[in-house]
């Protein structure tokens, strides 16, 4: 029984609704921080603005629908579901693929303004789309549905 609980940390749906946007926000901020460090001091503001536009477009066109599906999936989960179920296995696979791509990209090139802009764009898109998850979590909080 104890081993089962250690291997499968079941949590209420509210924890899933908190974890999903929290992870996107933290990872997005880390990517932006790292990417900003690779931007040229002179062109940095222009590249950051470009990253903001590209990230917003990615958020609105791609990630918002992913976030909405994730929220709906979490709402349908039962309380006590494993915390790892915050994302589907396909999403976890995509996360692993993106992490591997980032590592390979940094290994085969010297990180510079292009990769910095890319990191800032991806980071901003994650942060911006996390607003949907935060909104859903705050609705639960406002309605006193979080114990």
C-alpha positions as CSV (number, residue, x, y, z in Angstrom):
1,X,0.0,0.0,0.0
2,X,2.7,2.5,0.9
3,X,4.8,1.5,-2.1
4,X,1.8,2.1,-4.3
5,X,1.3,5.6,-3.0
6,X,5.0,6.4,-3.5
7,X,4.9,5.1,-7.1
8,X,1.6,6.8,-7.9
9,X,1.2,10.2,-6.2
10,X,-2.5,10.7,-6.5
11,X,-3.7,14.3,-6.1
12,X,-7.0,16.2,-6.4
13,X,-8.0,17.7,-9.8
14,X,-7.3,21.2,-8.3
15,X,-3.6,20.2,-8.0
16,X,-3.6,19.2,-11.7
17,X,-5.2,22.5,-12.6
18,X,-2.5,24.3,-10.7
19,X,0.4,22.1,-11.9
20,X,-0.4,22.5,-15.6
21,X,-0.1,26.3,-15.9
22,X,2.6,26.4,-13.2
23,X,4.9,24.1,-15.3
24,X,4.2,26.1,-18.5
25,X,4.9,29.4,-16.6
26,X,8.2,28.2,-15.0
27,X,9.5,26.5,-18.1
28,X,8.5,29.6,-20.2
29,X,10.3,32.0,-17.8
30,X,13.4,29.8,-17.8
31,X,13.5,29.6,-21.6
32,X,13.1,33.4,-21.8
33,X,15.8,34.0,-19.2
34,X,18.2,31.7,-21.0
35,X,17.4,33.0,-24.5
36,X,17.7,36.6,-23.4
37,X,21.3,35.9,-22.3
38,X,22.1,34.9,-25.9
39,X,20.7,38.1,-27.5
40,X,23.1,40.7,-28.8
41,X,23.3,43.8,-26.5
42,X,22.7,46.1,-29.5
43,X,19.9,44.3,-31.3
44,X,18.5,42.6,-28.2
45,X,15.4,44.8,-27.9
46,X,14.5,44.3,-31.5
47,X,15.0,40.6,-31.3
48,X,13.0,40.4,-28.1
49,X,10.2,42.3,-29.8
50,X,10.3,39.8,-32.7
51,X,10.3,36.9,-30.2
52,X,7.3,38.5,-28.5
53,X,5.3,38.7,-31.8
54,X,6.3,35.2,-32.9
55,X,5.6,33.7,-29.4
56,X,2.2,35.4,-29.3
57,X,1.3,34.0,-32.7
58,X,2.4,30.5,-31.7
59,X,0.4,30.8,-28.5
60,X,-2.8,32.0,-30.3
61,X,-2.5,29.6,-33.2
62,X,-1.2,26.4,-31.5
63,X,-0.7,26.4,-27.8
64,X,-4.1,27.9,-26.7
65,X,-5.9,24.9,-28.3
66,X,-3.4,22.5,-26.6
67,X,-4.1,24.3,-23.2
68,X,-7.8,24.1,-23.7
69,X,-7.7,20.4,-24.4
70,X,-5.5,19.8,-21.4
71,X,-7.8,21.7,-19.1
72,X,-10.8,19.8,-20.4
73,X,-8.9,16.5,-19.9
74,X,-8.0,17.5,-16.3
75,X,-11.6,18.5,-15.5
76,X,-12.6,15.0,-16.5
77,X,-10.0,13.3,-14.2
78,X,-11.1,11.8,-10.9
79,X,-9.6,13.0,-7.7
80,X,-6.7,10.9,-6.7
81,X,-5.3,10.6,-10.2
82,X,-1.5,10.4,-10.5
83,X,0.1,13.9,-10.7
84,X,2.0,12.7,-13.8
85,X,-1.4,12.6,-15.6
86,X,-1.4,16.4,-15.6
87,X,-0.4,15.9,-19.3
88,X,-1.3,13.0,-21.6
89,X,1.5,10.6,-22.6
90,X,1.5,12.3,-26.1
91,X,2.2,15.6,-24.5
92,X,5.0,14.1,-22.3
93,X,6.5,12.6,-25.5
94,X,6.4,16.0,-27.2
95,X,8.1,17.6,-24.1
96,X,10.9,15.0,-24.4
97,X,11.2,15.6,-28.1
98,X,11.4,19.4,-27.6
99,X,14.0,19.0,-24.8
100,X,16.1,16.7,-26.9
101,X,15.8,19.2,-29.9
102,X,17.0,22.0,-27.6
103,X,20.0,20.0,-26.4
104,X,21.0,19.0,-29.9
105,X,20.6,22.5,-31.2
106,X,22.9,23.8,-28.4
107,X,25.4,21.0,-29.1
108,X,25.7,21.5,-32.8
109,X,25.8,25.3,-32.8
110,X,27.0,28.1,-30.6
111,X,24.0,29.6,-29.0
112,X,23.6,33.2,-30.2
113,X,21.0,35.7,-31.2
114,X,19.0,33.3,-33.4
115,X,18.7,30.6,-30.8
116,X,18.1,33.3,-28.1
117,X,15.2,34.7,-30.1
118,X,13.8,31.2,-30.6
119,X,14.1,30.4,-26.9
120,X,12.4,33.7,-26.0
121,X,9.6,33.1,-28.5
122,X,8.9,29.6,-27.2
123,X,9.2,30.7,-23.6
124,X,6.8,33.6,-24.2
125,X,4.3,31.4,-26.0
126,X,4.2,29.0,-23.0
127,X,3.8,31.8,-20.5
128,X,1.1,33.5,-22.5
129,X,-0.9,30.3,-23.1
130,X,-0.6,29.4,-19.4
131,X,-3.1,32.2,-18.8
132,X,-5.9,29.8,-19.7
133,X,-4.9,27.3,-17.1
134,X,-4.4,30.0,-14.5
135,X,-7.9,31.3,-15.3
136,X,-9.5,27.9,-14.7
137,X,-7.6,27.4,-11.5
138,X,-8.6,30.9,-10.2
139,X,-12.3,30.0,-10.9
140,X,-12.0,27.0,-8.6
141,X,-10.2,29.1,-6.0
142,X,-12.8,31.9,-6.2
143,X,-15.6,29.4,-5.8
144,X,-13.9,27.8,-2.8
145,X,-13.6,24.5,-4.6
146,X,-9.9,24.2,-3.6
147,X,-9.5,22.6,-0.2
